């Protein structure tokens, strides 16, 4: 599968959009930047924000695992371009 370059913000949006599409996940489940409270510029990763059950955590892990194979996260200044 081809990988696509995305920014940290875009990657986080993708994860949360996929999470919202899962019927067995509570509406309060969320992916957030790590360390907690960090802005994209200073984030070193993403984490699950307090999953409420084991199955919910497993779904979140599967979402993140699949997205990690599809995307390469780049800094804001390193977006893919035409040249």
Helices and strands as residue ranges (DSSP letters): E 4-7, H 8-20, E 30-34, G 40-42, E 45-49, H 54-70, E 71-74, G 76-78
